[in-house]
């Protein structure tokens, strides 16, 4: 664990913990209290401006199958809700773009020609 001391103008010290050694596996499930386990691990390479960055992923699941199924259903519902909101936003953006173009064309038609 790396801890740093931060001091403000009134000499009040605040300890900031940057990296703790506590693992997610040490915590119990917040829904049912069962232990957790690692379901799978994988690495992902992402291209950046300075090369590539390797991300390490770990999927941790509840040992209680019923609890995990409920959690998966909840995650699926949330993902569907986000997808629906994204589709609605795209439709609204397209409609707004069409309305802006219609308004601009009406203004051009009604604007008097300037002869120089």
N, C-alpha and C positions, 0 to 999 in steps of 0.2 A: 504494500500500500504506500502510495506517495502522498504525503500531506505537506501543504504549504501554509505558512502563516501570512495572513494579509492584515495590514494595519491601516486604519483610517486616520483622519485628522485628530480624533479624540483618543487615540491610542487604544482603541478597542480591537482585540485580536479575534479573528475569525479563522477557524481551521477549515480548509477546503480539501476534501478528499478527492483526488483525481482518479485513482484507480483502486478499487477495493478488490480483494481476493474472493469475495463472496460469490458463489456461483448460483445460477438460476436453478440448478439441480438441488441445491441445499434448501431451497424454499419449497414449501408444500403448495399444492393446488389451492387457489383462492376460492374455488367453487365447492370442493368436497373434502379437502384436507389430505388427500392421498399424496404419495410421493410422485415425483416426475421422473421421466427417463428421456434419453436422447433417441429420437426416432431415426434421424439421418443427419449426415454432415455433407456439405459440398462446398466447392470453391467456385467463384465467379470472377472472371477477368473483365475489367471495364477499361475501355480505351479512354485516355485523358490527353490533355494537351502536351503533357510531359512524358508520355509513354503509356504504361498500363498500371492499373491498380488491382490488386487481388483482394477480393472480399471473401471472408470465411463465414459461412452460414451454418447454423445449428438449429434443427427443429426439435423442440422439446415438447413432449406431450404428457398428459396425465396417465397414470397407470390404470385408473378406473376407466374402463371402456365406455360405459354409459355416459360418464361425465365428459369424456373426450368427444363422443358423438354429439352431445349437446353443444359443446364449444365449437365443433366444426360446423354444425348447422347455423349457429349464431354468426360465425365468420362468413359463411356463404351468404347469409341474408344481408350482412353489412356490405359485402362486396357487390351484391346485386343492387343494393341501394345506391352505392357510389356510381355504379355503371349507369343506372337510370338517371341520376343527377347529371352525369357527364353527357349523356345523350340529349337530355332536355336543354342543357346549356348550349350544345352545338346547334340544336334546332333554333333556339332563341337568337343565337349569334347570326345564323343564316337569315332569319327573318329581319333582324335589325339591319343587316347589310343591304337587303333588298329595299327596305324602307328608306334607308339613307340614299341609295341610288335613285329611287323614285323621286324623293324630295329634291335632290340635286338636279335631276332632269327637268322638273317643273320650274325650278328657279331659272335654269338656263333658257327655257322657252319664254318665260314671262319677263326676263331681263331685257331692257331696251338695248339695241345695238349701239355701240359707241363708234362713231365715225371720226377718225382722226385725219 
